Amino acid sequence: MDRYKVITILNNLGLIRKRISHSDHQNLIFRGTFMGNLLNLDHADIILYYNSIIRDIYNYYVFVGNRCKIL
């Protein structure tokens, strides 16, 4: 599994973005972003949305040997 490809996919979907680390203020880390289009949904619908994204990525990499590193 190419972890950088998964991170790129999540970044392109707008789920994460690079931010400066709060601990040392030098390293760039990935942080979650605000999804305004999910604001008016129920909690169960928001969870279903994120689970569908995770399931899509997992199903794409289901055949690789290191798929447990996704979690």
N, CA, C, O and CB atoms as a CASP TS submission, in Angstrom:
PFRMAT TS
TARGET T0000
AUTHOR 0000-0000-0000
METHOD Language model
MODEL 1
PARENT N/A
ATOM      1  N   MET     1       0.838  -1.174   0.000  1.00  0.00           N
ATOM      2  CA  MET     1       0.000   0.000   0.000  1.00  0.00           C
ATOM      3  C   MET     1       0.884   1.237   0.000  1.00  0.00           C
ATOM      4  O   MET     1       1.841   1.327   0.768  1.00  0.00           O
ATOM      5  CB  MET     1      -0.954  -0.002   1.209  1.00  0.00           C
ATOM      6  N   ASP     2       0.568   2.157  -0.837  1.00  0.00           N
ATOM      7  CA  ASP     2       1.303   3.411  -0.903  1.00  0.00           C
ATOM      8  C   ASP     2       0.609   4.432   0.003  1.00  0.00           C
ATOM      9  O   ASP     2      -0.420   4.999  -0.365  1.00  0.00           O
ATOM     10  CB  ASP     2       1.395   3.933  -2.376  1.00  0.00           C
ATOM     11  N   ARG     3       1.171   4.656   1.170  1.00  0.00           N
ATOM     12  CA  ARG     3       0.556   5.554   2.149  1.00  0.00           C
ATOM     13  C   ARG     3       0.476   6.977   1.636  1.00  0.00           C
ATOM     14  O   ARG     3      -0.469   7.700   1.949  1.00  0.00           O
ATOM     15  CB  ARG     3       1.329   5.523   3.449  1.00  0.00           C
ATOM     16  N   TYR     4       1.460   7.384   0.853  1.00  0.00           N
ATOM     17  CA  TYR     4       1.459   8.751   0.323  1.00  0.00           C
ATOM     18  C   TYR     4       0.332   8.956  -0.681  1.00  0.00           C
ATOM     19  O   TYR     4      -0.215  10.054  -0.789  1.00  0.00           O
ATOM     20  CB  TYR     4       2.804   9.069  -0.333  1.00  0.00           C
ATOM     21  N   LYS     5      -0.011   7.916  -1.408  1.00  0.00           N
ATOM     22  CA  LYS     5      -1.126   7.998  -2.341  1.00  0.00           C
ATOM     23  C   LYS     5      -2.446   8.141  -1.585  1.00  0.00           C
ATOM     24  O   LYS     5      -3.313   8.912  -1.995  1.00  0.00           O
ATOM     25  CB  LYS     5      -1.159   6.758  -3.251  1.00  0.00           C
ATOM     26  N   VAL     6      -2.603   7.415  -0.500  1.00  0.00           N
ATOM     27  CA  VAL     6      -3.813   7.520   0.323  1.00  0.00           C
ATOM     28  C   VAL     6      -3.911   8.916   0.925  1.00  0.00           C
ATOM     29  O   VAL     6      -4.990   9.507   0.938  1.00  0.00           O
ATOM     30  CB  VAL     6      -3.816   6.447   1.443  1.00  0.00           C
ATOM     31  N   ILE     7      -2.810   9.445   1.418  1.00  0.00           N
ATOM     32  CA  ILE     7      -2.804  10.793   1.982  1.00  0.00           C
ATOM     33  C   ILE     7      -3.139  11.817   0.907  1.00  0.00           C
ATOM     34  O   ILE     7      -3.855  12.781   1.177  1.00  0.00           O
ATOM     35  CB  ILE     7      -1.438  11.111   2.617  1.00  0.00           C
ATOM     36  N   THR     8      -2.635  11.626  -0.302  1.00  0.00           N
ATOM     37  CA  THR     8      -2.949  12.523  -1.407  1.00  0.00           C
ATOM     38  C   THR     8      -4.435  12.473  -1.743  1.00  0.00           C
ATOM     39  O   THR     8      -5.044  13.510  -2.006  1.00  0.00           O
ATOM     40  CB  THR     8      -2.116  12.165  -2.640  1.00  0.00           C
ATOM     41  N   ILE     9      -5.024  11.285  -1.739  1.00  0.00           N
ATOM     42  CA  ILE     9      -6.457  11.146  -2.011  1.00  0.00           C
ATOM     43  C   ILE     9      -7.265  11.886  -0.946  1.00  0.00           C
ATOM     44  O   ILE     9      -8.188  12.631  -1.275  1.00  0.00           O
ATOM     45  CB  ILE     9      -6.865   9.649  -2.058  1.00  0.00           C
ATOM     46  N   LEU    10      -6.926  11.687   0.322  1.00  0.00           N
ATOM     47  CA  LEU    10      -7.638  12.360   1.402  1.00  0.00           C
ATOM     48  C   LEU    10      -7.452  13.873   1.334  1.00  0.00           C
ATOM     49  O   LEU    10      -8.371  14.628   1.649  1.00  0.00           O
ATOM     50  CB  LEU    10      -7.163  11.835   2.753  1.00  0.00           C
ATOM     51  N   ASN    11      -6.272  14.314   0.926  1.00  0.00           N
ATOM     52  CA  ASN    11      -6.010  15.738   0.772  1.00  0.00           C
ATOM     53  C   ASN    11      -6.823  16.313  -0.375  1.00  0.00           C
ATOM     54  O   ASN    11      -7.363  17.412  -0.255  1.00  0.00           O
ATOM     55  CB  ASN    11      -4.522  15.987   0.543  1.00  0.00           C
ATOM     56  N   ASN    12      -6.920  15.592  -1.485  1.00  0.00           N
ATOM     57  CA  ASN    12      -7.691  16.063  -2.633  1.00  0.00           C
ATOM     58  C   ASN    12      -9.188  16.103  -2.337  1.00  0.00           C
ATOM     59  O   ASN    12      -9.901  16.948  -2.878  1.00  0.00           O
ATOM     60  CB  ASN    12      -7.428  15.174  -3.838  1.00  0.00           C
ATOM     61  N   LEU    13      -9.669  15.200  -1.487  1.00  0.00           N
ATOM     62  CA  LEU    13     -11.076  15.206  -1.091  1.00  0.00           C
ATOM     63  C   LEU    13     -11.387  16.330  -0.101  1.00  0.00           C
ATOM     64  O   LEU    13     -12.554  16.619   0.163  1.00  0.00           O
ATOM     65  CB  LEU    13     -11.451  13.862  -0.480  1.00  0.00           C
ATOM     66  N   GLY    14     -10.354  16.960   0.442  1.00  0.00           N
ATOM     67  CA  GLY    14     -10.551  18.045   1.390  1.00  0.00           C
ATOM     68  C   GLY    14     -10.762  17.578   2.814  1.00  0.00           C
ATOM     69  O   GLY    14     -11.236  18.347   3.651  1.00  0.00           O
ATOM     70  N   LEU    15     -10.419  16.335   3.106  1.00  0.00           N
ATOM     71  CA  LEU    15     -10.605  15.809   4.450  1.00  0.00           C
ATOM     72  C   LEU    15      -9.440  16.134   5.372  1.00  0.00           C
ATOM     73  O   LEU    15      -9.618  16.231   6.586  1.00  0.00           O
ATOM     74  CB  LEU    15     -10.802  14.321   4.394  1.00  0.00           C
ATOM     75  N   ILE    16      -8.254  16.304   4.809  1.00  0.00           N
ATOM     76  CA  ILE    16      -7.067  16.656   5.587  1.00  0.00           C
ATOM     77  C   ILE    16      -6.286  17.735   4.837  1.00  0.00           C
ATOM     78  O   ILE    16      -6.488  17.951   3.642  1.00  0.00           O
ATOM     79  CB  ILE    16      -6.173  15.399   5.848  1.00  0.00           C
ATOM     80  N   ARG    17      -5.394  18.405   5.562  1.00  0.00           N
ATOM     81  CA  ARG    17      -4.455  19.332   4.925  1.00  0.00           C
ATOM     82  C   ARG    17      -3.230  19.495   5.810  1.00  0.00           C
ATOM     83  O   ARG    17      -3.260  19.178   6.998  1.00  0.00           O
ATOM     84  CB  ARG    17      -5.123  20.709   4.658  1.00  0.00           C
ATOM     85  N   LYS    18      -2.166  19.988   5.222  1.00  0.00           N
ATOM     86  CA  LYS    18      -0.921  20.158   5.966  1.00  0.00           C
ATOM     87  C   LYS    18      -1.005  21.395   6.847  1.00  0.00           C
ATOM     88  O   LYS    18      -1.460  22.462   6.433  1.00  0.00           O
ATOM     89  CB  LYS    18       0.280  20.263   5.006  1.00  0.00           C
ATOM     90  N   ARG    19      -0.552  21.207   8.069  1.00  0.00           N
ATOM     91  CA  ARG    19      -0.483  22.309   9.029  1.00  0.00           C
ATOM     92  C   ARG    19       0.846  22.249   9.750  1.00  0.00           C
ATOM     93  O   ARG    19       1.521  21.219   9.740  1.00  0.00           O
ATOM     94  CB  ARG    19      -1.659  22.254  10.039  1.00  0.00           C
ATOM     95  N   ILE    20       1.219  23.338  10.369  1.00  0.00           N
ATOM     96  CA  ILE    20       2.440  23.378  11.165  1.00  0.00           C
ATOM     97  C   ILE    20       2.167  22.714  12.509  1.00  0.00           C
ATOM     98  O   ILE    20       1.125  22.943  13.124  1.00  0.00           O
ATOM     99  CB  ILE    20       2.941  24.842  11.357  1.00  0.00           C
ATOM    100  N   SER    21       3.104  21.896  12.955  1.00  0.00           N
ATOM    101  CA  SER    21       2.956  21.184  14.221  1.00  0.00           C
ATOM    102  C   SER    21       2.923  22.171  15.381  1.00  0.00           C
ATOM    103  O   SER    21       3.676  23.145  15.397  1.00  0.00           O
ATOM    104  CB  SER    21       4.100  20.170  14.411  1.00  0.00           C
ATOM    105  N   HIS    22       2.048  21.915  16.350  1.00  0.00           N
ATOM    106  CA  HIS    22       1.941  22.794  17.511  1.00  0.00           C
ATOM    107  C   HIS    22       3.057  22.561  18.517  1.00  0.00           C
ATOM    108  O   HIS    22       3.352  23.435  19.333  1.00  0.00           O
ATOM    109  CB  HIS    22       0.604  22.600  18.184  1.00  0.00           C
ATOM    110  N   SER    23       3.679  21.392  18.466  1.00  0.00           N
ATOM    111  CA  SER    23       4.694  21.072  19.475  1.00  0.00           C
ATOM    112  C   SER    23       6.038  21.729  19.175  1.00  0.00           C
ATOM    113  O   SER    23       6.680  22.257  20.083  1.00  0.00           O
ATOM    114  CB  SER    23       4.874  19.569  19.572  1.00  0.00           C
ATOM    115  N   ASP    24       6.474  21.703  17.910  1.00  0.00           N
ATOM    116  CA  ASP    24       7.787  22.279  17.624  1.00  0.00           C
ATOM    117  C   ASP    24       7.748  23.413  16.605  1.00  0.00           C
ATOM    118  O   ASP    24       8.780  24.036  16.360  1.00  0.00           O
ATOM    119  CB  ASP    24       8.707  21.207  17.132  1.00  0.00           C
ATOM    120  N   HIS    25       6.615  23.698  16.014  1.00  0.00           N
ATOM    121  CA  HIS    25       6.398  24.800  15.078  1.00  0.00           C
ATOM    122  C   HIS    25       7.307  24.765  13.860  1.00  0.00           C
ATOM    123  O   HIS    25       7.532  25.802  13.236  1.00  0.00           O
ATOM    124  CB  HIS    25       6.585  26.093  15.783  1.00  0.00           C
ATOM    125  N   GLN    26       7.837  23.591  13.505  1.00  0.00           N
ATOM    126  CA  GLN    26       8.695  23.472  12.332  1.00  0.00           C
ATOM    127  C   GLN    26       8.201  22.396  11.376  1.00  0.00           C
ATOM    128  O   GLN    26       8.222  22.598  10.162  1.00  0.00           O
ATOM    129  CB  GLN    26      10.118  23.171  12.754  1.00  0.00           C
ATOM    130  N   ASN    27       7.762  21.267  11.895  1.00  0.00           N
ATOM    131  CA  ASN    27       7.335  20.162  11.044  1.00  0.00           C
ATOM    132  C   ASN    27       5.928  20.386  10.527  1.00  0.00           C
ATOM    133  O   ASN    27       5.089  20.982  11.203  1.00  0.00           O
ATOM    134  CB  ASN    27       7.409  18.844  11.803  1.00  0.00           C
ATOM    135  N   LEU    28       5.681  19.902   9.322  1.00  0.00           N
ATOM    136  CA  LEU    28       4.343  19.915   8.765  1.00  0.00           C
ATOM    137  C   LEU    28       3.674  18.578   9.053  1.00  0.00           C
ATOM    138  O   LEU    28       4.269  17.523   8.832  1.00  0.00           O
ATOM    139  CB  LEU    28       4.376  20.204   7.244  1.00  0.00           C
ATOM    140  N   ILE    29       2.454  18.619   9.539  1.00  0.00           N
ATOM    141  CA  ILE    29       1.698  17.414   9.824  1.00  0.00           C
ATOM    142  C   ILE    29       0.339  17.531   9.130  1.00  0.00           C
ATOM    143  O   ILE    29      -0.076  18.623   8.742  1.00  0.00           O
ATOM    144  CB  ILE    29       1.536  17.198  11.368  1.00  0.00           C
ATOM    145  N   PHE    30      -0.338  16.412   8.981  1.00  0.00           N
ATOM    146  CA  PHE    30      -1.669  16.418   8.398  1.00  0.00           C
ATOM    147  C   PHE    30      -2.701  16.491   9.505  1.00  0.00           C
ATOM    148  O   PHE    30      -2.628  15.751  10.486  1.00  0.00           O
ATOM    149  CB  PHE    30      -1.895  15.173   7.522  1.00  0.00           C
ATOM    150  N   ARG    31      -3.667  17.389   9.343  1.00  0.00           N
ATOM    151  CA  ARG    31      -4.738  17.577  10.308  1.00  0.00           C
ATOM    152  C   ARG    31      -6.077  17.493   9.589  1.00  0.00           C
ATOM    153  O   ARG    31      -6.150  17.755   8.388  1.00  0.00           O
ATOM    154  CB  ARG    31      -4.591  18.931  11.046  1.00  0.00           C
ATOM    155  N   GLY    32      -7.120  17.137  10.295  1.00  0.00           N
ATOM    156  CA  GLY    32      -8.454  17.102   9.727  1.00  0.00           C
ATOM    157  C   GLY    32      -8.960  18.501   9.447  1.00  0.00           C
ATOM    158  O   GLY    32      -8.525  19.465  10.076  1.00  0.00           O
ATOM    159  N   THR    33      -9.884  18.610   8.499  1.00  0.00           N
ATOM    160  CA  THR    33     -10.435  19.905   8.140  1.00  0.00           C
ATOM    161  C   THR    33     -11.925  19.960   8.448  1.00  0.00           C
ATOM    162  O   THR    33     -12.566  18.935   8.681  1.00  0.00           O
ATOM    163  CB  THR    33     -10.186  20.200   6.663  1.00  0.00           C
ATOM    164  N   PHE    34     -12.453  21.154   8.445  1.00  0.00           N
ATOM    165  CA  PHE    34     -13.869  21.388   8.675  1.00  0.00           C
ATOM    166  C   PHE    34     -14.638  21.079   7.396  1.00  0.00           C
ATOM    167  O   PHE    34     -14.303  21.578   6.322  1.00  0.00           O
ATOM    168  CB  PHE    34     -14.124  22.847   9.137  1.00  0.00           C
ATOM    169  N   MET    35     -15.660  20.259   7.521  1.00  0.00           N
ATOM    170  CA  MET    35     -16.509  19.906   6.383  1.00  0.00           C
ATOM    171  C   MET    35     -17.872  20.571   6.589  1.00  0.00           C
ATOM    172  O   MET    35     -18.752  20.000   7.233  1.00  0.00           O
ATOM    173  CB  MET    35     -16.652  18.340   6.234  1.00  0.00           C
ATOM    174  N   GLY    36     -18.044  21.759   6.049  1.00  0.00           N
ATOM    175  CA  GLY    36     -19.260  22.525   6.243  1.00  0.00           C
ATOM    176  C   GLY    36     -20.489  21.891   5.625  1.00  0.00           C
ATOM    177  O   GLY    36     -21.605  22.115   6.094  1.00  0.00           O
ATOM    178  N   ASN    37     -20.298  21.095   4.571  1.00  0.00           N
ATOM    179  CA  ASN    37     -21.452  20.468   3.930  1.00  0.00           C
ATOM    180  C   ASN    37     -22.056  19.355   4.792  1.00  0.00           C
ATOM    181  O   ASN    37     -23.155  18.886   4.498  1.00  0.00           O
ATOM    182  CB  ASN    37     -21.050  19.909   2.572  1.00  0.00           C
ATOM    183  N   LEU    38     -21.371  18.929   5.833  1.00  0.00           N
ATOM    184  CA  LEU    38     -21.883  17.891   6.722  1.00  0.00           C
ATOM    185  C   LEU    38     -22.530  18.470   7.980  1.00  0.00           C
ATOM    186  O   LEU    38     -22.987  17.727   8.848  1.00  0.00           O
ATOM    187  CB  LEU    38     -20.764  16.948   7.111  1.00  0.00           C
ATOM    188  N   LEU    39     -22.564  19.774   8.070  1.00  0.00           N
ATOM    189  CA  LEU    39     -23.006  20.440   9.290  1.00  0.00           C
ATOM    190  C   LEU    39     -24.461  20.144   9.636  1.00  0.00           C
ATOM    191  O   LEU    39     -24.785  19.959  10.809  1.00  0.00           O
ATOM    192  CB  LEU    39     -22.816  21.925   9.155  1.00  0.00           C
ATOM    193  N   ASN    40     -25.331  20.094   8.656  1.00  0.00           N
ATOM    194  CA  ASN    40     -26.755  19.908   8.924  1.00  0.00           C
ATOM    195  C   ASN    40     -27.197  18.456   8.915  1.00  0.00           C
ATOM    196  O   ASN    40     -28.392  18.177   9.017  1.00  0.00           O
ATOM    197  CB  ASN    40     -27.552  20.664   7.924  1.00  0.00           C
ATOM    198  N   LEU    41     -26.271  17.538   8.798  1.00  0.00           N
ATOM    199  CA  LEU    41     -26.617  16.118   8.796  1.00  0.00           C
ATOM    200  C   LEU    41     -26.678  15.564  10.213  1.00  0.00           C
ATOM    201  O   LEU    41     -26.091  16.125  11.138  1.00  0.00           O
ATOM    202  CB  LEU    41     -25.609  15.325   7.968  1.00  0.00           C
ATOM    203  N   ASP    42     -27.387  14.468  10.366  1.00  0.00           N
ATOM    204  CA  ASP    42     -27.414  13.766  11.652  1.00  0.00           C
ATOM    205  C   ASP    42     -26.064  13.104  11.897  1.00  0.00           C
ATOM    206  O   ASP    42     -25.276  12.909  10.971  1.00  0.00           O
ATOM    207  CB  ASP    42     -28.554  12.711  11.687  1.00  0.00           C
ATOM    208  N   HIS    43     -25.809  12.762  13.160  1.00  0.00           N
ATOM    209  CA  HIS    43     -24.544  12.116  13.509  1.00  0.00           C
ATOM    210  C   HIS    43     -24.367  10.806  12.761  1.00  0.00           C
ATOM    211  O   HIS    43     -23.267  10.492  12.306  1.00  0.00           O
ATOM    212  CB  HIS    43     -24.469  11.871  15.009  1.00  0.00           C
ATOM    213  N   ALA    44     -25.428  10.050  12.634  1.00  0.00           N
ATOM    214  CA  ALA    44     -25.342   8.763  11.941  1.00  0.00           C
ATOM    215  C   ALA    44     -25.001   8.949  10.468  1.00  0.00           C
ATOM    216  O   ALA    44     -24.250   8.152   9.907  1.00  0.00           O
ATOM    217  CB  ALA    44     -26.657   7.995  12.079  1.00  0.00           C
ATOM    218  N   ASP    45     -25.540   9.987   9.833  1.00  0.00           N
ATOM    219  CA  ASP    45     -25.240  10.249   8.424  1.00  0.00           C
ATOM    220  C   ASP    45     -23.790  10.698   8.220  1.00  0.00           C
ATOM    221  O   ASP    45     -23.162  10.354   7.219  1.00  0.00           O
ATOM    222  CB  ASP    45     -26.191  11.310   7.878  1.00  0.00           C
ATOM    223  N   ILE    46     -23.271  11.462   9.168  1.00  0.00           N
ATOM    224  CA  ILE    46     -21.866  11.891   9.087  1.00  0.00           C
ATOM    225  C   ILE    46     -20.946  10.680   9.213  1.00  0.00           C
ATOM    226  O   ILE    46     -19.965  10.563   8.479  1.00  0.00           O
ATOM    227  CB  ILE    46     -21.540  12.937  10.193  1.00  0.00           C
ATOM    228  N   ILE    47     -21.259   9.795  10.130  1.00  0.00           N
ATOM    229  CA  ILE    47     -20.462   8.582  10.307  1.00  0.00           C
ATOM    230  C   ILE    47     -20.539   7.707   9.067  1.00  0.00           C
ATOM    231  O   ILE    47     -19.529   7.137   8.655  1.00  0.00           O
ATOM    232  CB  ILE    47     -20.935   7.797  11.539  1.00  0.00           C
ATOM    233  N   LEU    48     -21.714   7.590   8.466  1.00  0.00           N
ATOM    234  CA  LEU    48     -21.867   6.829   7.224  1.00  0.00           C
ATOM    235  C   LEU    48     -21.035   7.424   6.101  1.00  0.00           C
ATOM    236  O   LEU    48     -20.455   6.686   5.304  1.00  0.00           O
ATOM    237  CB  LEU    48     -23.334   6.777   6.810  1.00  0.00           C
ATOM    238  N   TYR    49     -20.967   8.753   6.026  1.00  0.00           N
ATOM    239  CA  TYR    49     -20.172   9.420   4.992  1.00  0.00           C
ATOM    240  C   TYR    49     -18.690   9.073   5.137  1.00  0.00           C
ATOM    241  O   TYR    49     -18.045   8.669   4.169  1.00  0.00           O
ATOM    242  CB  TYR    49     -20.368  10.946   5.064  1.00  0.00           C
ATOM    243  N   TYR    50     -18.158   9.232   6.345  1.00  0.00           N
ATOM    244  CA  TYR    50     -16.739   8.940   6.564  1.00  0.00           C
ATOM    245  C   TYR    50     -16.442   7.444   6.413  1.00  0.00           C
ATOM    246  O   TYR    50     -15.391   7.070   5.894  1.00  0.00           O
ATOM    247  CB  TYR    50     -16.310   9.420   7.956  1.00  0.00           C
ATOM    248  N   ASN    51     -17.350   6.604   6.860  1.00  0.00           N
ATOM    249  CA  ASN    51     -17.158   5.163   6.705  1.00  0.00           C
ATOM    250  C   ASN    51     -17.147   4.755   5.236  1.00  0.00           C
ATOM    251  O   ASN    51     -16.419   3.838   4.856  1.00  0.00           O
ATOM    252  CB  ASN    51     -18.252   4.401   7.449  1.00  0.00           C
ATOM    253  N   SER    52     -17.940   5.421   4.412  1.00  0.00           N
ATOM    254  CA  SER    52     -17.935   5.085   2.981  1.00  0.00           C
ATOM    255  C   SER    52     -16.599   5.437   2.344  1.00  0.00           C
ATOM    256  O   SER    52     -16.121   4.708   1.475  1.00  0.00           O
ATOM    257  CB  SER    52     -19.072   5.817   2.251  1.00  0.00           C
ATOM    258  N   ILE    53     -15.993   6.535   2.760  1.00  0.00           N
ATOM    259  CA  ILE    53     -14.680   6.912   2.230  1.00  0.00           C
ATOM    260  C   ILE    53     -13.632   5.903   2.679  1.00  0.00           C
ATOM    261  O   ILE    53     -12.807   5.465   1.877  1.00  0.00           O
ATOM    262  CB  ILE    53     -14.287   8.339   2.690  1.00  0.00           C
ATOM    263  N   ILE    54     -13.659   5.533   3.950  1.00  0.00           N
ATOM    264  CA  ILE    54     -12.696   4.560   4.471  1.00  0.00           C
ATOM    265  C   ILE    54     -12.884   3.209   3.789  1.00  0.00           C
ATOM    266  O   ILE    54     -11.908   2.546   3.438  1.00  0.00           O
ATOM    267  CB  ILE    54     -12.844   4.413   6.000  1.00  0.00           C
ATOM    268  N   ARG    55     -14.134   2.802   3.603  1.00  0.00           N
ATOM    269  CA  ARG    55     -14.421   1.528   2.946  1.00  0.00           C
ATOM    270  C   ARG    55     -13.922   1.513   1.500  1.00  0.00           C
ATOM    271  O   ARG    55     -13.389   0.503   1.042  1.00  0.00           O
ATOM    272  CB  ARG    55     -15.921   1.243   2.981  1.00  0.00           C
ATOM    273  N   ASP    56     -14.090   2.629   0.777  1.00  0.00           N
ATOM    274  CA  ASP    56     -13.598   2.708  -0.598  1.00  0.00           C
ATOM    275  C   ASP    56     -12.086   2.529  -0.663  1.00  0.00           C
ATOM    276  O   ASP    56     -11.578   1.784  -1.501  1.00  0.00           O
ATOM    277  CB  ASP    56     -13.990   4.043  -1.221  1.00  0.00           C
ATOM    278  N   ILE    57     -11.378   3.206   0.215  1.00  0.00           N
ATOM    279  CA  ILE    57      -9.917   3.087   0.232  1.00  0.00           C
ATOM    280  C   ILE    57      -9.503   1.672   0.629  1.00  0.00           C
ATOM    281  O   ILE    57      -8.606   1.088   0.021  1.00  0.00           O
ATOM    282  CB  ILE    57      -9.297   4.118   1.204  1.00  0.00           C
ATOM    283  N   TYR    58     -10.159   1.127   1.650  1.00  0.00           N
ATOM    284  CA  TYR    58      -9.835  -0.230   2.097  1.00  0.00           C
ATOM    285  C   TYR    58     -10.109  -1.257   1.004  1.00  0.00           C
ATOM    286  O   TYR    58      -9.297  -2.159   0.797  1.00  0.00           O
ATOM    287  CB  TYR    58     -10.634  -0.581   3.354  1.00  0.00           C
ATOM    288  N   ASN    59     -11.228  -1.141   0.303  1.00  0.00           N
ATOM    289  CA  ASN    59     -11.552  -2.085  -0.765  1.00  0.00           C
ATOM    290  C   ASN    59     -10.577  -1.973  -1.933  1.00  0.00           C
ATOM    291  O   ASN    59     -10.305  -2.966  -2.608  1.00  0.00           O
ATOM    292  CB  ASN    59     -12.976  -1.853  -1.255  1.00  0.00           C
ATOM    293  N   TYR    60     -10.055  -0.789  -2.175  1.00  0.00           N
ATOM    294  CA  TYR    60      -9.082  -0.622  -3.242  1.00  0.00           C
ATOM    295  C   TYR    60      -7.781  -1.351  -2.904  1.00  0.00           C
ATOM    296  O   TYR    60      -7.131  -1.911  -3.786  1.00  0.00           O
ATOM    297  CB  TYR    60      -8.813   0.868  -3.493  1.00  0.00           C
ATOM    298  N   TYR    61      -7.403  -1.340  -1.614  1.00  0.00           N
ATOM    299  CA  TYR    61      -6.142  -1.942  -1.181  1.00  0.00           C
ATOM    300  C   TYR    61      -6.344  -3.286  -0.474  1.00  0.00           C
ATOM    301  O   TYR    61      -5.463  -3.706   0.275  1.00  0.00           O
ATOM    302  CB  TYR    61      -5.408  -0.988  -0.260  1.00  0.00           C
ATOM    303  N   VAL    62      -7.454  -3.963  -0.682  1.00  0.00           N
ATOM    304  CA  VAL    62      -7.757  -5.186   0.049  1.00  0.00           C
ATOM    305  C   VAL    62      -6.780  -6.318  -0.268  1.00  0.00           C
ATOM    306  O   VAL    62      -6.622  -7.226   0.548  1.00  0.00           O
ATOM    307  CB  VAL    62      -9.164  -5.628  -0.261  1.00  0.00           C
ATOM    308  N   PHE    63      -6.139  -6.291  -1.397  1.00  0.00           N
ATOM    309  CA  PHE    63      -5.268  -7.382  -1.818  1.00  0.00           C
ATOM    310  C   PHE    63      -3.821  -7.219  -1.356  1.00  0.00           C
ATOM    311  O   PHE    63      -3.047  -8.168  -1.487  1.00  0.00           O
ATOM    312  CB  PHE    63      -5.302  -7.500  -3.309  1.00  0.00           C
ATOM    313  N   VAL    64      -3.425  -6.083  -0.831  1.00  0.00           N
ATOM    314  CA  VAL    64      -2.030  -5.866  -0.457  1.00  0.00           C
ATOM    315  C   VAL    64      -1.745  -6.470   0.914  1.00  0.00           C
ATOM    316  O   VAL    64      -2.659  -6.692   1.708  1.00  0.00           O
ATOM    317  CB  VAL    64      -1.697  -4.366  -0.458  1.00  0.00           C
ATOM    318  N   GLY    65      -0.489  -6.729   1.178  1.00  0.00           N
ATOM    319  CA  GLY    65      -0.099  -7.369   2.420  1.00  0.00           C
ATOM    320  C   GLY    65      -0.024  -6.445   3.610  1.00  0.00           C
ATOM    321  O   GLY    65      -0.126  -6.912   4.745  1.00  0.00           O
ATOM    322  N   ASN    66       0.149  -5.148   3.402  1.00  0.00           N
ATOM    323  CA  ASN    66       0.310  -4.227   4.515  1.00  0.00           C
ATOM    324  C   ASN    66      -0.910  -3.325   4.685  1.00  0.00           C
ATOM    325  O   ASN    66      -0.763  -2.169   5.080  1.00  0.00           O
ATOM    326  CB  ASN    66       1.555  -3.385   4.317  1.00  0.00           C
ATOM    327  N   ARG    67      -2.104  -3.826   4.396  1.00  0.00           N
ATOM    328  CA  ARG    67      -3.301  -3.010   4.477  1.00  0.00           C
ATOM    329  C   ARG    67      -3.660  -2.664   5.915  1.00  0.00           C
ATOM    330  O   ARG    67      -4.421  -1.724   6.145  1.00  0.00           O
ATOM    331  CB  ARG    67      -4.456  -3.720   3.816  1.00  0.00           C
ATOM    332  N   CYS    68      -3.141  -3.384   6.870  1.00  0.00           N
ATOM    333  CA  CYS    68      -3.442  -3.079   8.270  1.00  0.00           C
ATOM    334  C   CYS    68      -2.823  -1.745   8.694  1.00  0.00           C
ATOM    335  O   CYS    68      -3.209  -1.193   9.724  1.00  0.00           O
ATOM    336  CB  CYS    68      -2.935  -4.206   9.182  1.00  0.00           C
ATOM    337  N   LYS    69      -1.884  -1.224   7.931  1.00  0.00           N
ATOM    338  CA  LYS    69      -1.267   0.067   8.264  1.00  0.00           C
ATOM    339  C   LYS    69      -2.181   1.243   7.945  1.00  0.00           C
ATOM    340  O   LYS    69      -1.869   2.375   8.314  1.00  0.00           O
ATOM    341  CB  LYS    69       0.046   0.227   7.515  1.00  0.00           C
ATOM    342  N   ILE    70      -3.294   1.005   7.271  1.00  0.00           N
ATOM    343  CA  ILE    70      -4.255   2.076   7.019  1.00  0.00           C
ATOM    344  C   ILE    70      -4.826   2.571   8.343  1.00  0.00           C
ATOM    345  O   ILE    70      -4.981   3.774   8.552  1.00  0.00           O
ATOM    346  CB  ILE    70      -5.390   1.593   6.081  1.00  0.00           C
ATOM    347  N   LEU    71      -5.135   1.641   9.224  1.00  0.00           N
ATOM    348  CA  LEU    71      -5.749   1.988  10.499  1.00  0.00           C
ATOM    349  C   LEU    71      -4.683   2.448  11.436  1.00  0.00           C
ATOM    350  O   LEU    71      -4.975   2.795  12.581  1.00  0.00           O
ATOM    351  CB  LEU    71      -6.521   0.809  11.096  1.00  0.00           C
TER
END
